[in-house]
Amino acid sequence: MLEVKIRPVSGNIHRQFPVHGYLGLSRCKVVGVAYTQMSDGKPMRAKELNVKIKCVEMAFGKSNTLYESTEVLWRSPRGESSQLGEVQKEFRLSIPANNNLPSSIQLHNYRIIWKLEVNLVHDKISFVGDTKTSNLNRYSPLYKQLSTYSQRVDQLDYRTYLNCLSYKSSDSLFASIHLTLLNDKIAVKRLTMSLDRRVQFKAQKSSLFRSNVNITRLVEEVVTPRLQPQQPQSFSFKSAIPKSKSSLSWSIGESLLTNLIDIQFFITFTAVIKNSNGSTSSIALDSKEITLLSITNNQLLYAMESTRPSSRHVSSVQTIAL
């Protein structure tokens, strides 16, 4: 049996494989060595030895390849199978700087993984190779057309304000709402500012018991207003974007649109209103979509400094877990 493995060009290999660069900001490079070992002392008939770097999304048993780059390391001279013994081949793969590729994401029922594969192409055995999964973060936002939803409420005038529409992990979040109660026919009992993640699975059809849209509340801030008719009041909210977890845990994700999923983030102002008949209702007054990256501001600043031509910083080393 011929075993196929990969390792970095230099350094010990324990749990991680280095990837140099910043996804979406600079070119990412993967440099290593692919090699074969004869476990039983016998060569194997094969046609090709190649190595690939791939970005794959998976949801509800479906998968979609978002990116793939291949380097052929060895090919049989005549195009037919020939004997291959122990060989060692260096490879250099890269991801271009200008791309629309996402970070690694792990949500409930959805994953994006970056992986490095080395494959031996042959006739009879289904697979001989080695696969390593990756944890890459994107350093520039993917372009999305942002949505805004608002609802008019009789007897209430309001305006909402956000400090920006683009955020990163751990960023401070400032928002405010300016309210004027036009008369005393209604009363605002509670105001809520929230950050909500809306995930629409395109790979799954809605049914009576399961929706293809999942909404998760990530942040919630509440105030109890005391409004008087014709007296404008402003209410401010301060919070922070949650920090992304490790690749081994479910993450909050980032703004993304692919063939399988649409991930959106909304900052929403909700009011609980008591009507003149005594009934109460919860109304989403205003909901603005934002863009969200899974990296922190410090990580972005370091990456930008490292990619300057005159920078003396060492390039980022992201990792492929073994």
Secondary structure, 3 states (H helix, E strand, C coil): CEEEEEEECCCCCCCEEEEECCECCCCEEEEEEEEEEECCCCCEEECEEEEEEEEEEEECCEEEEEEEEEEEEEECCCCCCEEECCCEEEEEEEECCCCCCCCCEEECCEEEEEEEEEEEECCCCCCCEEEEEEECCECCCCCCCCCEEECCCCCEEEEEEECCCEEEECCEEEEEEEEEECCCCCEEEEEEEEEEEEEEECCCCCCCCCCCEEEEEEEEEEECCCCCCCCCEEEEEEEECCCCCCCCCCCCCCCEECCCEEEEEEEEEEEEEECCCCCEEEEEEEEEEEEEEEEEHHHHHHHHHHCCCCCCCCCCEEEEEC
